[in-house]
Amino acid sequence: MRDFKKYDIWILSHQFTLKVYDLTNNFPQKETYGITSQIRRASVSIPTNISEGCGRDSDSEFNRFLTIALGSASEVEYLLILSKDLSFISEENFKQLATEINTIKRKIYTLKQKLK
């Protein structure tokens, strides 16, 4: 069994999720059950699936959970674009978070390739 807390990608995605929670505290209250909820759930899904995959018995199972995490990261990327276009986040915050989520996506992809 792998220790998910030792994976750089888990650390980065956990830190990213904390930033998303902090940032979405400023979203309009009418979005509590809309974009706010969706982007939070999608960002939480990234480190959660990495953690769950680490608890599995085989590389192929771990790879499957990394695929789910990668899908969630893409979902977050879109929701960041939408949030920017709706003026819920600034261009500066968008650029920073977009860079971070793309780093996370690249690292997940790289880890997946190593497991094949």
KAQUIZI-V112744 format. One record per residue. N is the residue number from 1. RES is the residue in one letter. SS is DSSP state (H for helix, E for strand, - for the rest). OMEGA is omega in whole degrees, 0 to 359 (* if undefined). Layout:
# KAQUIZI-V112744
n=N res=RES ss=SS omega=OMEGA
n=N res=RES ss=SS omega=OMEGA
This chain:
# KAQUIZI-V112744
n=1 res=M ss=- omega=181
n=2 res=R ss=- omega=175
n=3 res=D ss=- omega=185
n=4 res=F ss=H omega=182
n=5 res=K ss=H omega=179
n=6 res=K ss=H omega=181
n=7 res=Y ss=- omega=178
n=8 res=D ss=H omega=182
n=9 res=I ss=H omega=176
n=10 res=W ss=H omega=179
n=11 res=I ss=H omega=180
n=12 res=L ss=H omega=182
n=13 res=S ss=H omega=175
n=14 res=H ss=H omega=178
n=15 res=Q ss=H omega=178
n=16 res=F ss=H omega=180
n=17 res=T ss=H omega=177
n=18 res=L ss=H omega=178
n=19 res=K ss=H omega=179
n=20 res=V ss=H omega=178
n=21 res=Y ss=H omega=180
n=22 res=D ss=H omega=182
n=23 res=L ss=H omega=184
n=24 res=T ss=H omega=173
n=25 res=N ss=- omega=181
n=26 res=N ss=- omega=178
n=27 res=F ss=- omega=179
n=28 res=P ss=- omega=181
n=29 res=Q ss=H omega=179
n=30 res=K ss=H omega=179
n=31 res=E ss=H omega=182
n=32 res=T ss=- omega=182
n=33 res=Y ss=- omega=179
n=34 res=G ss=- omega=185
n=35 res=I ss=H omega=181
n=36 res=T ss=H omega=180
n=37 res=S ss=H omega=184
n=38 res=Q ss=H omega=182
n=39 res=I ss=H omega=176
n=40 res=R ss=H omega=180
n=41 res=R ss=H omega=180
n=42 res=A ss=H omega=180
n=43 res=S ss=H omega=177
n=44 res=V ss=H omega=181
n=45 res=S ss=H omega=183
n=46 res=I ss=H omega=180
n=47 res=P ss=H omega=179
n=48 res=T ss=H omega=180
n=49 res=N ss=H omega=175
n=50 res=I ss=H omega=179
n=51 res=S ss=H omega=182
n=52 res=E ss=H omega=179
n=53 res=G ss=H omega=178
n=54 res=C ss=H omega=180
n=55 res=G ss=- omega=181
n=56 res=R ss=- omega=188
n=57 res=D ss=- omega=188
n=58 res=S ss=- omega=176
n=59 res=D ss=H omega=181
n=60 res=S ss=H omega=176
n=61 res=E ss=H omega=177
n=62 res=F ss=H omega=180
n=63 res=N ss=H omega=179
n=64 res=R ss=H omega=179
n=65 res=F ss=H omega=175
n=66 res=L ss=H omega=176
n=67 res=T ss=H omega=178
n=68 res=I ss=H omega=178
n=69 res=A ss=H omega=179
n=70 res=L ss=H omega=176
n=71 res=G ss=H omega=178
n=72 res=S ss=H omega=178
n=73 res=A ss=H omega=177
n=74 res=S ss=H omega=176
n=75 res=E ss=H omega=178
n=76 res=V ss=H omega=180
n=77 res=E ss=H omega=178
n=78 res=Y ss=H omega=182
n=79 res=L ss=H omega=173
n=80 res=L ss=H omega=177
n=81 res=I ss=H omega=180
n=82 res=L ss=H omega=180
n=83 res=S ss=H omega=178
n=84 res=K ss=H omega=182
n=85 res=D ss=H omega=176
n=86 res=L ss=- omega=179
n=87 res=S ss=- omega=174
n=88 res=F ss=- omega=176
n=89 res=I ss=- omega=180
n=90 res=S ss=- omega=176
n=91 res=E ss=H omega=180
n=92 res=E ss=H omega=177
n=93 res=N ss=H omega=179
n=94 res=F ss=H omega=182
n=95 res=K ss=H omega=180
n=96 res=Q ss=H omega=182
n=97 res=L ss=H omega=178
n=98 res=A ss=H omega=177
n=99 res=T ss=H omega=181
n=100 res=E ss=H omega=182
n=101 res=I ss=H omega=177
n=102 res=N ss=H omega=173
n=103 res=T ss=H omega=178
n=104 res=I ss=H omega=179
n=105 res=K ss=H omega=179
n=106 res=R ss=H omega=181
n=107 res=K ss=H omega=176
n=108 res=I ss=H omega=181
n=109 res=Y ss=H omega=179
n=110 res=T ss=H omega=179
n=111 res=L ss=H omega=178
n=112 res=K ss=H omega=180
n=113 res=Q ss=H omega=179
n=114 res=K ss=H omega=182
n=115 res=L ss=H omega=183
n=116 res=K ss=- omega=*
